[in-house]
Each structure stands twice: as structure tokens, then as C-alpha cells.
């Protein structure tokens, strides 16, 4: 049997105190028009006395300890190299030959032709050098003696010919990209360069080539994902056999290196190069909670703590004597993707800087 308790006391005209098993409440207003303030919310009642007709509206309080919307999945420190790649999601661009074939800007063909020309020059230089070496060995092994002056003149001539050929081949194979930007495009690229400088100045910046879901979260600080990451350094440079009156923005991303220019995105791997318009590559930003095994970068924002080994309630697992607390940092992640095969990810220690960088890249494609 269930017993219900409810009593109501008149305090002053228009004000009543209600007491029940669920707590106390106060009702304000005359008969037919009540406003009740209770422990869980407020209730408004309007009715016609004696008619049985009434209207009621209940509004619960927002929970004082309500949790904010969850952030993206917590990421565990780098995946050991012993983990099989097949167990995770590889974040890596297509082979450079495929990127070249899918390039969306004609400069890719021009750069490819220049590099092919330089390879032919190098083959010719190597052949001449080999012929000279063989000839020198044959002369040294023969009975005849070459006068020192003649040997010096011959050697100097060969060096002069090979050196001149190398210089000419390098100059003729170098592509010059000279930019005369309008005020609008100059301002856009300067803004991008400023955001790039801030990104490069972050206390930590990494390339992320692998991500995988983690089922054994108890032994991995409660993380739902593991990632593999490698520290990188951003800077200003130009690809091989390219000269320009503008410094390009360089992002080394594992096998590939990405260069941001005023009008194109260049991607190199070895001596091969692809080119894409800004609108052909999508850049996306997101915040990411990261469990940091190492000392957090000096500019990292620590938002929480966890344990290296956790129990079901999120506390320390007492079975491990070497258990220790780990900081959870709020990092920024940047994804770079395209239908042509570009697929890269960068993580940095400051989310606001990464977000600004992505915004300036979006402005370049406008």
C-alpha cells in the first residue's frame, strides 16, 4: 500500500504553503489563478471556479549540475609502432602519381616537365663523369706518361664542361613563379601567412597518420580512440626547382610536403609535385580532448584529469601500483581532404589558432 501525504497552510491572503512527501512548495494568487513554486519547477494554473475547466503549464528547472554538450572523443597518446596499420584508419594521401594525375592547375604539368628535364641533365652529367673516370683509369694503367700540364688542362676542361652543363641544366629546369597580386589577394595571403605563423608558433604541432577505436579503455586512461602522431615543424620554403618572389608556407606531412602559395596548393613527394586550387581542397577544424602522457606544451589548455588505468566510475584502478594521473588537454585538429586523394590531419596545442588558420584558408578559396 502506498501512502501519500499532503497538507496546505494559508500564510496570508493569496499565499499558501504546501507540504507533501516530495517537498514543500508555495502557491501564489487567488482562486482560479495559481502560480506554484516547487522544488522541481513552477506550475501555472488558470481555471473557472466550479466549472471544472482549467489550464495548467508546468516548467521544470534546468538541472544545476547539467553537463555541457560532450566534446569530441578523448584521444589517447600515440599508438605504439607495433600496432598493425590494418587495425586502424590510415590518414594518408593517395600516391603522388595519382595526385599528379588529378591535379587541377596547369602549373603541375609545367613543374613535372621541368623536373623531367633536370633528370635528363643529371643522367648526361653522370655519363660524362663516368666516361672521364674510365678514361683517366685507362691512361693511368697504360705505359705512356701524360705530361702534368696536359693532364691538368684535360681535367680542368672536363670539370668546366660538366659544371657548365650542370649550371645550365639547373637554370633551364627551374620554374620561376613571379606574383603581382592585387590589393585584395595580397591582403588575403598576408592574413593566411599571419595565421600560419601563429600555428607554427604553437608549443606542439603533430601530423596524425593513424587513428583507431580502443575497446580496452580501462587500460588506456578511459580513451575511446588511439592515434599515432609525429611532431612536425612548419616554416617557409619553396619546392625543389621552383623560385619565386614570394615565400611559400611549408607543412611537412609525412611522405608528402604541402606548400601554400598565393594561388595554389602544391604537394610534393620526393621530386614529384602536384597542384590544386584552394577550392579543390577542404579544410575542417574541430576541438579534440587529448590525454597527454608527456608534459603538455606550455600553451596547452588542461581541461580535466584522468588516470592511466581507470575503473568503471572513472576513478583510479587500484590493481595497478604504478597508476598516475594524466592531464586532458583541449587541442585543435585540422583535416585536409579532397576528391583527388588529399587526406591529411594536423593536431596542435591551441584550438583557437587552428580555427583561425582554417578560416583564413576558406577565405583563400572565395
Legacy VTK file of the C-alpha trace (Angstrom):
# vtk DataFile Version 3.0
C-alpha trace
ASCII
DATASET POLYDATA
POINTS 366 float
0.000 0.000 0.000
1.272 3.444 -0.911
0.572 6.382 1.407
0.575 9.952 0.140
0.964 12.941 2.425
-0.112 16.471 1.512
-1.078 19.450 3.683
-1.727 23.074 2.720
-1.458 26.083 5.082
-2.707 29.607 4.478
0.028 32.103 5.354
-1.574 35.345 4.233
-4.389 36.012 1.751
-3.229 34.815 -1.675
-0.217 32.878 -0.312
-0.326 29.191 0.740
2.408 26.808 1.907
2.057 23.261 0.612
3.846 20.317 2.254
3.984 16.828 0.712
6.210 13.814 0.573
8.098 15.287 -2.373
8.893 18.552 -0.566
7.457 21.989 0.119
6.012 24.482 -2.367
4.425 27.917 -2.278
1.241 28.860 -4.171
0.560 32.482 -5.068
-2.638 34.036 -6.370
-6.400 33.962 -5.769
-8.755 31.112 -6.503
-8.812 30.345 -10.222
-5.362 31.826 -10.864
-2.474 29.981 -9.149
1.293 30.186 -9.589
3.135 27.466 -7.652
6.865 27.431 -6.978
8.037 23.915 -6.091
11.329 22.061 -5.562
11.427 20.753 -9.144
9.800 23.539 -11.132
6.940 26.030 -11.432
3.296 25.439 -12.295
0.727 27.959 -13.586
-2.979 27.074 -13.257
-5.876 29.092 -14.691
-9.484 27.923 -14.290
-13.099 28.871 -13.802
-14.157 28.049 -10.228
-16.983 25.490 -10.078
-16.832 24.709 -13.816
-14.169 22.054 -13.751
-12.428 23.785 -16.681
-8.769 24.687 -16.118
-5.434 25.067 -17.917
-2.075 24.090 -16.375
1.505 24.702 -17.538
4.472 23.058 -15.813
8.059 24.310 -16.309
10.847 22.206 -14.722
14.066 23.844 -13.576
17.211 23.359 -15.595
19.457 20.994 -13.687
22.082 22.974 -11.808
24.682 20.303 -12.450
23.663 19.576 -16.024
26.613 18.517 -18.113
27.546 20.648 -21.109
27.374 19.085 -24.563
30.134 16.463 -24.789
33.302 17.364 -26.623
34.665 15.114 -29.361
36.084 11.741 -28.357
39.026 11.718 -25.982
42.215 10.709 -27.748
44.855 8.539 -26.172
48.585 9.224 -26.593
50.377 7.944 -29.709
49.728 4.407 -30.853
52.842 2.231 -30.480
54.559 1.380 -33.757
53.907 -2.301 -33.010
50.186 -1.772 -33.708
49.221 -3.140 -37.098
48.075 -0.450 -39.537
45.245 -2.724 -40.659
43.686 -2.369 -37.207
43.077 1.378 -37.613
42.089 4.079 -40.069
45.017 5.321 -42.109
45.018 9.088 -42.648
47.282 9.474 -45.655
47.016 10.961 -49.128
46.928 8.905 -52.296
50.260 8.100 -54.013
51.871 11.187 -55.510
51.460 9.883 -59.077
47.698 9.739 -58.515
47.712 13.249 -57.074
49.649 14.493 -60.104
47.168 12.845 -62.457
44.289 14.527 -60.599
45.903 17.961 -60.350
43.520 20.806 -61.094
46.043 23.507 -62.071
48.217 23.547 -65.213
51.308 24.505 -63.227
51.598 20.836 -62.214
52.371 19.822 -65.805
54.881 22.661 -66.176
56.679 21.666 -62.988
56.645 17.984 -63.987
58.201 18.815 -67.371
60.903 20.914 -65.704
61.785 18.116 -63.291
61.906 15.592 -66.131
64.300 17.891 -67.985
66.563 18.140 -64.936
66.618 14.320 -64.624
67.847 14.059 -68.210
70.563 16.610 -67.487
71.664 14.640 -64.438
71.866 11.437 -66.480
74.014 13.198 -69.087
76.284 14.671 -66.405
76.660 11.257 -64.767
77.566 9.659 -68.118
80.214 12.297 -68.899
81.680 11.956 -65.428
81.817 8.173 -65.796
83.496 8.428 -69.207
86.109 10.787 -67.811
86.750 8.459 -64.872
87.172 5.449 -67.187
89.482 7.419 -69.468
91.584 8.556 -66.517
91.936 4.968 -65.285
92.945 3.751 -68.742
95.609 6.440 -69.041
96.890 5.712 -65.543
97.184 1.998 -66.381
98.926 2.481 -69.712
102.704 2.634 -70.190
102.603 6.100 -71.733
103.092 9.083 -69.484
100.863 12.125 -69.904
102.643 15.396 -69.156
101.317 17.008 -65.934
100.340 20.173 -67.797
98.286 18.207 -70.323
96.603 16.215 -67.537
95.731 19.423 -65.681
94.319 21.052 -68.812
92.272 17.954 -69.630
90.894 17.689 -66.104
90.080 21.376 -65.938
88.326 21.152 -69.294
86.179 18.231 -68.207
85.278 19.935 -64.906
84.412 23.127 -66.776
82.210 21.290 -69.271
80.416 19.211 -66.620
79.998 22.214 -64.307
78.649 24.411 -67.092
76.259 21.657 -68.130
75.042 21.301 -64.534
74.522 25.036 -64.106
72.734 25.379 -67.449
70.570 22.327 -66.759
69.594 23.621 -63.311
68.717 27.072 -64.619
66.750 25.803 -67.601
64.838 23.343 -65.381
63.895 25.852 -62.678
60.380 27.284 -62.892
60.020 30.927 -61.889
56.722 31.912 -60.268
56.553 35.692 -60.098
53.448 37.126 -58.442
51.916 40.554 -58.976
48.975 40.401 -56.590
46.071 42.791 -56.392
45.461 44.524 -53.069
42.663 42.068 -52.246
44.670 38.899 -52.934
47.757 40.334 -51.280
45.728 41.037 -48.147
44.276 37.505 -48.147
47.675 35.865 -48.421
49.174 38.128 -45.757
46.320 37.160 -43.428
46.943 33.480 -44.212
50.676 33.947 -43.587
49.946 35.595 -40.225
47.664 32.734 -39.162
50.292 30.246 -40.384
52.950 31.984 -38.277
50.733 31.672 -35.189
50.156 27.985 -35.974
53.893 27.398 -36.392
54.473 29.085 -33.021
52.303 26.611 -31.108
54.036 24.715 -28.336
53.166 21.424 -30.009
52.146 20.509 -33.546
51.879 16.997 -34.916
50.999 15.052 -38.052
48.430 12.285 -37.362
48.691 9.381 -39.855
46.672 6.748 -37.969
43.578 6.562 -35.761
41.855 3.552 -34.259
38.992 2.812 -31.856
40.006 1.414 -28.488
37.910 -1.261 -26.760
40.213 -1.738 -23.760
39.531 1.755 -22.374
40.309 0.718 -18.786
43.988 0.276 -19.626
44.133 3.360 -21.824
43.060 6.146 -19.445
39.406 5.835 -20.471
40.123 6.839 -24.060
37.789 5.745 -26.841
40.393 6.251 -29.565
44.115 5.813 -30.031
46.169 7.813 -32.508
49.676 7.738 -33.853
51.288 11.158 -34.206
54.659 12.630 -35.145
55.942 16.114 -34.245
56.471 18.448 -37.199
57.862 21.948 -37.698
56.266 24.455 -40.043
58.270 27.031 -41.956
58.717 28.994 -45.157
60.390 27.448 -48.183
59.919 26.607 -51.847
59.868 23.220 -53.610
62.895 21.944 -55.468
63.431 23.678 -58.842
60.970 26.473 -58.011
61.896 30.099 -57.397
59.525 32.926 -56.578
59.339 36.470 -55.257
57.004 35.176 -52.505
57.890 32.853 -49.638
55.615 29.795 -49.628
54.171 28.322 -46.426
55.525 24.810 -45.858
53.754 21.994 -43.972
55.708 18.707 -43.829
53.161 15.875 -43.560
54.965 12.554 -43.510
55.713 11.364 -47.051
54.165 14.492 -48.539
55.033 18.144 -48.078
52.363 20.778 -48.646
53.166 24.311 -49.830
50.640 27.153 -49.672
51.183 29.767 -52.389
49.126 32.869 -53.239
47.126 30.989 -55.876
47.631 27.249 -55.409
48.382 24.376 -53.058
51.463 22.406 -54.090
52.053 18.875 -52.781
55.417 17.201 -53.238
56.738 13.710 -52.568
60.364 13.155 -53.484
60.931 15.058 -56.735
57.321 14.798 -57.915
54.819 17.614 -57.485
51.028 18.047 -57.750
48.992 21.265 -57.725
45.453 22.109 -56.628
43.292 25.213 -56.394
42.256 26.217 -52.876
38.614 25.478 -53.614
39.529 21.879 -54.511
40.784 21.046 -51.008
38.511 21.108 -47.961
39.944 22.163 -44.607
37.957 21.349 -41.453
38.636 22.286 -37.830
37.450 20.691 -34.596
38.375 20.720 -30.906
39.725 17.459 -29.515
40.261 16.325 -25.933
43.639 14.611 -25.749
45.040 12.560 -22.866
48.662 13.640 -22.692
51.231 11.102 -21.492
54.050 13.612 -21.884
54.395 17.047 -20.337
51.767 19.262 -22.017
53.087 22.076 -24.242
53.450 25.401 -22.466
50.413 26.880 -24.244
48.098 23.879 -23.862
44.758 24.264 -22.048
44.295 21.496 -19.466
40.546 20.911 -19.044
40.486 17.787 -16.892
42.466 14.938 -15.327
42.201 11.181 -15.643
44.134 8.114 -14.555
46.439 5.948 -16.621
44.299 2.974 -15.567
40.657 3.760 -14.770
37.747 1.877 -13.242
34.147 1.947 -14.415
33.406 5.115 -12.440
36.376 6.985 -13.911
38.472 6.730 -10.760
41.874 5.074 -10.363
42.065 1.319 -10.815
43.619 0.142 -7.519
45.001 -3.021 -9.080
47.876 -1.061 -10.629
50.602 0.245 -8.319
52.161 2.451 -10.991
48.900 4.254 -11.726
49.262 8.021 -12.167
47.127 10.979 -13.126
47.266 12.307 -16.669
46.155 15.728 -17.934
43.418 16.021 -20.542
44.249 18.884 -22.909
41.965 20.699 -25.320
43.777 20.617 -28.661
42.822 21.654 -32.172
42.703 19.311 -35.164
42.753 20.213 -38.858
41.662 17.789 -41.586
42.686 18.346 -45.214
40.764 16.337 -47.798
39.866 16.400 -51.470
38.164 14.211 -54.032
41.526 13.952 -55.806
43.075 11.958 -52.941
44.383 14.529 -50.447
43.905 13.167 -46.908
45.986 14.649 -44.068
45.491 15.613 -40.422
47.311 18.062 -38.160
46.942 18.374 -34.400
48.157 21.430 -32.492
48.204 22.565 -28.877
45.972 25.625 -29.425
42.482 25.214 -30.812
41.868 28.932 -31.353
44.953 29.223 -33.563
43.969 26.167 -35.618
40.435 27.520 -36.067
41.734 30.876 -37.304
44.098 29.157 -39.727
41.240 27.140 -41.254
39.134 30.317 -41.550
41.896 32.078 -43.495
42.215 29.058 -45.806
38.478 29.249 -46.506
38.925 32.912 -47.427
41.600 31.931 -49.994
39.052 29.874 -51.928
36.428 32.638 -52.021
LINES 1 367
366 0 1 2 3 4 5 6 7 8 9 10 11 12 13 14 15 16 17 18 19 20 21 22 23 24 25 26 27 28 29 30 31 32 33 34 35 36 37 38 39 40 41 42 43 44 45 46 47 48 49 50 51 52 53 54 55 56 57 58 59 60 61 62 63 64 65 66 67 68 69 70 71 72 73 74 75 76 77 78 79 80 81 82 83 84 85 86 87 88 89 90 91 92 93 94 95 96 97 98 99 100 101 102 103 104 105 106 107 108 109 110 111 112 113 114 115 116 117 118 119 120 121 122 123 124 125 126 127 128 129 130 131 132 133 134 135 136 137 138 139 140 141 142 143 144 145 146 147 148 149 150 151 152 153 154 155 156 157 158 159 160 161 162 163 164 165 166 167 168 169 170 171 172 173 174 175 176 177 178 179 180 181 182 183 184 185 186 187 188 189 190 191 192 193 194 195 196 197 198 199 200 201 202 203 204 205 206 207 208 209 210 211 212 213 214 215 216 217 218 219 220 221 222 223 224 225 226 227 228 229 230 231 232 233 234 235 236 237 238 239 240 241 242 243 244 245 246 247 248 249 250 251 252 253 254 255 256 257 258 259 260 261 262 263 264 265 266 267 268 269 270 271 272 273 274 275 276 277 278 279 280 281 282 283 284 285 286 287 288 289 290 291 292 293 294 295 296 297 298 299 300 301 302 303 304 305 306 307 308 309 310 311 312 313 314 315 316 317 318 319 320 321 322 323 324 325 326 327 328 329 330 331 332 333 334 335 336 337 338 339 340 341 342 343 344 345 346 347 348 349 350 351 352 353 354 355 356 357 358 359 360 361 362 363 364 365
